[in-house]
Amino acid sequence: MTNSSDMAIDKWNEERESIREKFQLRENVEAGNLMQIHIDSFKRALLWLEETNSSYLKLPPNIEERLSFIEGRPNHYHSYIQLDALFSEVEKLLSIQKLKQKSEGR
């Protein structure tokens, strides 16, 4: 079953290397524009997760501060690193959640 969180993660995984390359080429404005799209997508995915999976969900530590940093500096490479880490952490959480639901027969 595909949900908005899965779709956001899949899209990030498809585009993350091209964003990294833009940062390497110092095309920070273009990278920042792509980052903003994925920041918004990540936030929508989190909202979906919170609404549908609250009993399983343990959000990554200090997520609010990390998102605030990323949103304030989308055209900085360190923001890319943080967003990549958040997507990875949420992807792991989703995998754990799916296993728990499967073991409970949902």
Contacts in CASP RR format, 6 or more apart in sequence:
PFRMAT RR
TARGET T0000
AUTHOR 0000-0000-0000
METHOD contacts of the structure
MODEL  1
MTNSSDMAIDKWNEERESIREKFQLRENVEAGNLMQIHIDSFKRALLWLE
ETNSSYLKLPPNIEERLSFIEGRPNHYHSYIQLDALFSEVEKLLSIQKLK
QKSEGR
3 48 0 8 1.000
3 52 0 8 1.000
4 44 0 8 1.000
4 45 0 8 1.000
4 48 0 8 1.000
5 45 0 8 1.000
5 46 0 8 1.000
5 48 0 8 1.000
5 49 0 8 1.000
5 90 0 8 1.000
5 94 0 8 1.000
6 94 0 8 1.000
7 45 0 8 1.000
8 38 0 8 1.000
8 41 0 8 1.000
8 42 0 8 1.000
8 44 0 8 1.000
8 45 0 8 1.000
8 87 0 8 1.000
9 45 0 8 1.000
9 87 0 8 1.000
9 90 0 8 1.000
9 91 0 8 1.000
9 94 0 8 1.000
11 38 0 8 1.000
11 41 0 8 1.000
12 38 0 8 1.000
12 41 0 8 1.000
12 42 0 8 1.000
12 83 0 8 1.000
12 84 0 8 1.000
12 87 0 8 1.000
13 87 0 8 1.000
15 34 0 8 1.000
15 38 0 8 1.000
16 84 0 8 1.000
16 87 0 8 1.000
18 34 0 8 1.000
19 31 0 8 1.000
19 32 0 8 1.000
19 34 0 8 1.000
19 35 0 8 1.000
19 38 0 8 1.000
19 80 0 8 1.000
20 80 0 8 1.000
22 28 0 8 1.000
22 30 0 8 1.000
22 31 0 8 1.000
22 32 0 8 1.000
22 34 0 8 1.000
23 31 0 8 1.000
23 77 0 8 1.000
23 80 0 8 1.000
28 75 0 8 1.000
28 76 0 8 1.000
29 75 0 8 1.000
31 75 0 8 1.000
31 80 0 8 1.000
32 74 0 8 1.000
32 75 0 8 1.000
33 74 0 8 1.000
35 70 0 8 1.000
35 74 0 8 1.000
35 75 0 8 1.000
35 79 0 8 1.000
35 80 0 8 1.000
35 83 0 8 1.000
36 74 0 8 1.000
38 83 0 8 1.000
38 87 0 8 1.000
39 67 0 8 1.000
39 70 0 8 1.000
39 71 0 8 1.000
39 74 0 8 1.000
39 83 0 8 1.000
42 67 0 8 1.000
42 83 0 8 1.000
42 86 0 8 1.000
42 87 0 8 1.000
42 90 0 8 1.000
43 67 0 8 1.000
45 90 0 8 1.000
46 59 0 8 1.000
46 63 0 8 1.000
46 90 0 8 1.000
49 57 0 8 1.000
49 90 0 8 1.000
49 93 0 8 1.000
49 94 0 8 1.000
50 57 0 8 1.000
53 97 0 8 1.000
56 96 0 8 1.000
56 97 0 8 1.000
56 100 0 8 1.000
56 101 0 8 1.000
57 93 0 8 1.000
57 97 0 8 1.000
58 93 0 8 1.000
59 93 0 8 1.000
60 66 0 8 1.000
60 86 0 8 1.000
60 89 0 8 1.000
60 90 0 8 1.000
60 93 0 8 1.000
63 86 0 8 1.000
66 82 0 8 1.000
66 86 0 8 1.000
67 86 0 8 1.000
69 79 0 8 1.000
69 82 0 8 1.000
70 79 0 8 1.000
70 82 0 8 1.000
70 83 0 8 1.000
70 86 0 8 1.000
72 79 0 8 1.000
73 79 0 8 1.000
END
